[in-house]
Amino acid sequence: MTSKERCDLIRFVTSVSRAPLLGFGVMYPKFGISNGGSLERLPTASTCLNLLKLPDYKDKELIREKLLYSIYANSGFDLS
């Protein structure tokens, strides 16, 4: 990922565009990744929990493609 894509990923998961000043070690709740369910789903995030919900894609390029699609899709909050 490019530097911009990494920043956008941080914003996608945490709702802030920069890493914590003192590092991710002091972030609360901790940045986390959980299984996002079916491989048919796109990655999602729970920003209040700093949690990336990532399906267990087997291919690195597919992970990158799906993550970037989710990051730039401009989807709002989903109260499901």
Secondary structure, DSSP 4 states (H G I P E B T S, - for coil): --HHHHHHHHHHHHSSSS--TT-GGG-SSPPEEEE-S-TTSPPEEEGGGTEEEE---S-HHHHHHHHHHHHHT-------
